[in-house]
Amino acid sequence: MTVSSSTSAPPAARTFFGLPRTMYPVAGFAGFDALAYYGMQTILVYYVYFASSEGGLELSPSVAIAIVSTYSAATFLATIFAGWLADNVLGAGRGLRWGAVLAFIGYLVLALVPGHIGLTIGLLAIAFGAASMWVSEGTLLGGTLNTHESKRESGFTIYYLGSAGGAMVGITLTGVLQTEYGFRIGFLTSAIAILVGLLVYLPFRRGTEATAPVLVGRGVHGWALAWPILGVVMAVAIVIGTVSAGWNPATFVGIGALVVAVGVLAKLLTRHDLDREHKRRVLRYLPFFCATGVFAMLYQQLYTTVAIHSEASTDRVIFGVELPPSMVLGIAPLCTIIVAPILAAVWGALGERQPSLPVKFAVAFAGCALGMGWLAAASGLGGLTPIIVLVFIVFVFGASDVVVSPSGISLATAVAPEGFETRMLSVHYLSVAIGIAAAGVAGEGFIPGENETGYFAGFAIVGAVVAVAMIIVRVVVGRRLVTTEEREIVR
């Protein structure tokens, strides 16, 4: 979101463990948000393709993959509109609160309205509600830390870990409740979680929102307000139309995100008020833009093809108890909780001697390639895949996410010229949307029980190719990606 420079300096905030107390309501709300969002997303693919006798919609696995991927990609794409709306109309505080209400309605519709109508309305409401909450959470958190610049990374780390903890609880709890009581209870759990999170946040909102950036578009009205809303309505209509026509909606969302990303980057690179060094920084970011998209495509497999494989082709019995198929996915956020503090400590201890960013990306992609390769080999042996294989791949993906996602956000903002941080951050989210949409398109070729070995092997090759490409980037660009005359910024 665009942060106004006209905000008045807030008074010194009272602290808790060295951090302003006003940031904790946002971090706590983010945990409930993640609990609801990832809990629902984990069982969504099963809801779409399970038989009607099991409470599902009885669509094909390929359609289920396309719908889940389209919804996930559209949520990231909607952050562009949500950020504009919060900047110019709502403000971050109302953006969070109204987004929570909209998401609550979406979860409730999924739980109470059966069939395709409930699925469509529910996912649309959740996508826009979640997008509004995400951009608002980040802005509110940043505002509370403005007077504690030295603690900014610590504050965002707590926020990140809170979200990971909520995701782990949501994936585990929703999976168990769905297995025992059905999909309606699973979706209702997400609705209750977001409602509880909002009720916990509201008593503290005044102190937290007092440091939020002021609206930068108080004069937005008329057609200036109508055009973006009309564009969103048209985009939603086109997506619904492609589904009705039997086309893969992920294709439209991916192309839309790519067009917007190219437009933003082209506009930056052709500006006459930016010097050559700033444009060179943006160009150096492009390999990481592509790598982030590929990683999103790989990571999305956890919630689609790997989730289907977990349900249909994995031996999930441990000590005589059969685990819900979605429970193993909870290892990814658990890995984040464990690995993130360790990596932060390691990078801090190594200082200038830590690996460069391309090398970190290369190691992350090599791990993803290894995990996908093992899954491909296990699925080709016949019989059920041992659960240890899925545990390994989910753990590796979770560890890789700790490296790729925060570094991608950090690099996007670091290469951005002053005043363009929001646009570069939107480009980062667009790369995620493109990758997730690509996963939805690739999922059309996934046939459970028939071509799983070749499908997973293909993604293993993709991961290996990107790992090699990152090493080439390291050789060509060198260790320093962004520098100033005074010091190195990004390695």
N, C-alpha and C positions, 0 to 999 in steps of 0.2 A: 504494500500500500504506500501511497505517497505521504510522506511525513512533512508536515508544514514546519517551516523554520520560524514561524511566528508565535509558537507556543511560549507562554511565559514560564520562567523558571519556577518549578514547584518548590515548596518548602522541603527541607530535609525530612525524609521519611524515617519513621521508627523501623528498626531492623530486627530481624530474627535470624540467628546464625550468620550475621554479617550481611544479610540481604534484606531489602525493603519488605515489610510485611504485606504491602499491597500487591506484591507479585504472586503470593501463594494462592489467593483465590483463583487466579487465572490458571496456574499450574494444576490446582486441584480439579477445576472444571475440565481441563484438557484430559485428565485421566478418565472422567466419566464419558466425555466425548469419544475417546478412543475405545472405551469399553463397549459403547453402543455401536459405533461404526464398524469396528473389526469383528465384533461378535456377530452382527447381522451379515457382514460380507462373507464370513467363513461358512455359513450354512446356506447362503443364497444359491450357490451353484447346485447344491443338492435339491433345494426347493424347486428349481426350474426343471430338472430332469428326472426326479424321482416319480414313481408311478402315483396315480391319483389315490390308489388305495393306501399309500404311505403318506398322503398329505401333499404331494407334489403336483406340478403342472403337467408332467408327463411329456415334456418336449425332449428333443434329441440332445445328447451331450454337446454336440457342436453348437447348437443354438444356445445352450446354457452358457458355454464358454463365451460366445459372442455377446450375450446380454450382460454378463458379469463384467467383462472387459470394457464394454461400451459405457456402462454405468460408472466404473472406476475412472476411466479416462475422462468422461464428461464432468466428473466432480472436479478434477484438476483443471480442466478447461474453464469451468465455471468460476474459478478463483479470479479470472480476469474481470468478469462482470461484477463479482462480489466485491472485489477491491475498489472498482470504480464507484459502485453504489455506496460503499462505506465512506470513501473519500469525499464524495460530492453530495450525498443525501442523508445517510443514516448516522455516520460517525461510528467509530469502532465499538463503543459500548452498546449502542442499539443494534449494530450489526451482529454482535455476539448473541444478544438476547433474542432478537427476532429470528436469527438463524437457528437457535436452539428450539424455538417454538415450531418453526417450519419442519425441522428434522423430527421433532416429537410427533407431529402430525403424520409425517411420512412413515415412521416406524409403526404408528398406530394403525394406519391404513393397511400396511402389509400384514399386520396381525389380525385385523378384523374384516377386511374386504377380500374375499377369495377371488381366484382366477386372474386373468390377464389385466383386467381393469385395476384391481388392487395393486398388482405388480408395477404397472406403468405409473400410476399416480404416486404410489409410495416411493419409488426410486427417484422420480423427478423431484419430489419434495425433499428427500434426503440429500440428493446431489447438491441442490442449491443451498440448503440449510447447512450442510457440512462445509461447503466452500466459504460461506459467509462466516462461519465460526472459525475456520482455520486462519483466514486473513485477519480477522478481528483479534483472535488470541495473540498472534504474533505482534500486532501493533500495540495492544494493551500491555503486553509483557515488556516490550521495548520501552514504552513510556514510563513504566514504573522503575526501570533501571537507568533512566537518563541521568540521575544524580549519583549513580553508582557505576560509572563506566568501567572501572577496574574489575567489577563483579559481573559484568554482562555475560561472559561466557559461562560462568557458574550458574547464573540465573537461567539461561537457556538450556544448560545441561539438566537442571532439575526439571524444567518443563519437558524436555525430551524424554527423560527417564519416567516422569509421571505418565506421559502418553504411552510409553512402552509397557509400564505396569498395568495400565487400564486395558490395553490391547490383550495382554496375556490373560488377565482375569476374564475379559469378555469372550475370547476365543474358547477358553476352557469351560466357563459357566454356560454359555449359550449352546455349545456343543452337547454338553451333558443334558441340559433341559430339553433340547430338541430331540435327542435320542429317546429320552424317557417319556416326554409329554407331547411332542409334536412341534411342528414349525411355528404354529401360532404363539405358543408360549415362548419360543426362542426369540421371535420378533418383538413380543410384548416386553421381554426382558430389556431389549435395547431401548424401547420407549420409556420404561421406568427409569433406566439408568440416566438418560439425558434429562428427564424431568427432575430427578434427585440432584443431578449436577447443577441444574439451573437454580433450584431452590437453595442449595448450599451457597451458590455464588451471590445471589441477590442481596443478602444482608450486608455484603462487603463491597458492593459495586461502586458506591459513591467514592470511597477512598481510592479504589483501583482506577476508576475512569477519570478521576480528577487530573491525572497526568497524561491522558490520551491526547494525541494530536487534534487540533481544532479542524473543523471542516474547511477544506480549501476551495470548495465550490458552492458557497452559499447562494450564488446567483443562478445556479443551474435550475432551469425550469423550461416549460414549453417543449419545443422540438429537441432541444439539447438534452432533455431528460427522456423524451419519448423514443428517440432513435435507438439508443442502446437497448431499451426494453423491447422495442419492436424487433430488433435483431435477434434477441434471445428467444422471443416467441416464434420467430420464423425458423430458427435453428431447431427448437424443440419439435416443431411441426414436421420439419424435414426428417428428423430422426424417427419419429413415429411413422411417417410415411414410408421410409425405407423398410422398417420392420413389417408394416402391412403388406408391402410389395414382395416380401420374402428375401430382401437383400440383407447383407450384413451391415448393421448400423455402425459397427466399429470402423469400417472403412471411411464413412463420412466424417466421423469424429476425428480420426487420425489425420485425414486430409485437411480438415478445418484447422486443427491445431498446428499442422505444418505450415499452412499458408500464413497464419497469424504470426508464427515464430519467424518465418522468413521476412515478413513485412517489418516486424520490429527490428530485426538485425540489419536489414537493408537500410532502414531509416537512420539507424545509428551510424552505420558505416559511410553514409553519404552526407552526413551533416557537415556543413562548412565551419561550424564553430568548435569542432573537435580536432585536436592536433593529431599528428601521425602516431604518436605513442599510444594515445587512448584507443585509436582504431586498431593498432597492432595488438593491444590487450584483448580486444573483443575477438579478433581473429584467432588468437591463441586459445581462447575459450572454446572455439568450435569443436575441436576433437572431444572435449569433455561434455559438450552438449550432446554429441552423438553417442558417447559412451553412456551417459546418464539414461538416454532413451533405450539403449540396448539392455542396460541393467534393469530398467523398469519392465521391459518385455520378459526378461528372464524371471524376475521376482514375481510377476503376475502369474507365472505357472503354479506357484504355491496355492493360489486361490481358485485355480481352474483345473488344469490337467493333473497336477500332483494331488489335488484334493480328490479328484475322480479316481485316480489310481489308488489312493489311500482307502477309499470306500470299496472299490470293486476287486482290487488285485493285491491287497496287502494283508499279511498275517498280523492282526492287531491284538492277538491274545497274549497277555502277560500275566503269569502266575494264575492262569485259569480265568482271567477276567478280560473280556473283549472291550477294548477302548473305543470310544466314539471316533469315527473317521476324521473328524475335524480337530480332535484334541492334540494331535501331533503338531499341528500348525502353531500351537501356542509356544513351541520351543523358540520360534523366531524372535518374538519380543522378549522372551526370557534371556535369550542370547544377548540381545541389545542391553538389557539391564546389567548383565555380567561383564560383557566385553567393553562397553563404552567407558566406564571409569578406568579400566585397566589400560586401554589404549590412550586415554587422555593423560594418564600418569606416565606411560612409556614415552609418548611424544614430548611431554614436558621435560622428562629426564634427559632425552637425547638432544633436545634443543636443535642446534644447527646440524647435528649429525643424523637427524631422522631422515627416513627415505623421502624422496621427492614425491609430489602428488601423482605423476604418471606411474611411478613404481608402485605406490599404494593401490592405484586402480588396477594395475597389472596383476598384483597378487590377489586382489578381490575377484577379478574375473577368472583367474586360474583356478581359484577355489570353486567357483560356480561351475566351471567346465568339468572339474573333477567330480563334483557331486552329481551333475547331470549324466556324466559318463558312467558312474557306478550304477545309477538308477537304470540307465539304458541296458547295461550288462545284466543286472538282476532281473529286469523284466523279460530278457531274452532267454533265460534259463528254463522257463516253464514253471508252473506252480505259482504259489503266492510269494510276493516279495517280502523278505524279512523286514520287520519294522525298524531295525537298526539302520537300514539304508535310508528310509525316510527321515529318521531322526538326524542322521548325518547331513543330508542335503538341506534340511530346514535350518540346522544349526549353522552350516556354512553360509547359507543365504542371509541369515540373521547377522552373522559377523561381518559379511561383506557390506551389508546395508549400513552398518555403523561407520564403515570407511567411506562409501560412495556418497550417501545422501548428505550428511553434514558437510563434507568437503565440497560437494557440488554447489550447495547453497552458499558456502563461504566464498568459493571462487567466483560465482556469478556476481556477488555483491562487490568483491574485491576488484574485478576487472571493469566494473561499471564506472563511467565518468560521473563526476559529482552531479547530483540531481537526477541521475538515471538509474538509481539502485532498484527502484520498484519495477521498472521495465525489464531490467536484466533478471530480476528474481522471477518475473512472470515468464520469461523465456525458459528459465530452469523448470518451472512447473509445466510449461508446454512440452518440453522434452519428455517429461514423465508421462504426460497424456499421450504423446505420439507412441511411446514404447508400449504402454498398456493397450492402446488401440491396435497396434501391430500384433500383440499377443492374441487379441480377439480374432484378427484375420487369420493368423497362423493356426488357431484352434479349429478352424473349419476342416483341416486335414487330420485332426486327431481322432482315431477310431479305437476306443478302449478294447483291449484284448486282441487287437489285430496288428497295429503298426506302432505300438508304444516304443519298442526298441529303436526303430528308425527315427521316430519323432524326438525322443529325448536325446539320442545321439546327435541329431542335427543341432539342437540347442547347445550341446557340449562343444561342438565344433565352433559355433558362434562365439561362445565364451572364450575359447582358446584363441581365436582370431583376434578378438578385441584385446586380450592380454598381450599378444605380440605387438599389436598396433600401438598400445600404450608405451611399450618399451621403445618403439621407433620414435614416438613423440618425445620421449625423454632424451633420446640421442639428438634429435633435430633441434628441439627447443632448448634443451639444457635443464639445469636444476631450477632456474629462476623463471617463473612464469610472469610475475608482475613485480616491477621494481620502481622505486623512486630514486631521486638523487641522494636521498639520505639513507635509505635502508631497503632491505628486501621485504616484500609484503607476503608473497605467496611463493612457496617452493614447489 
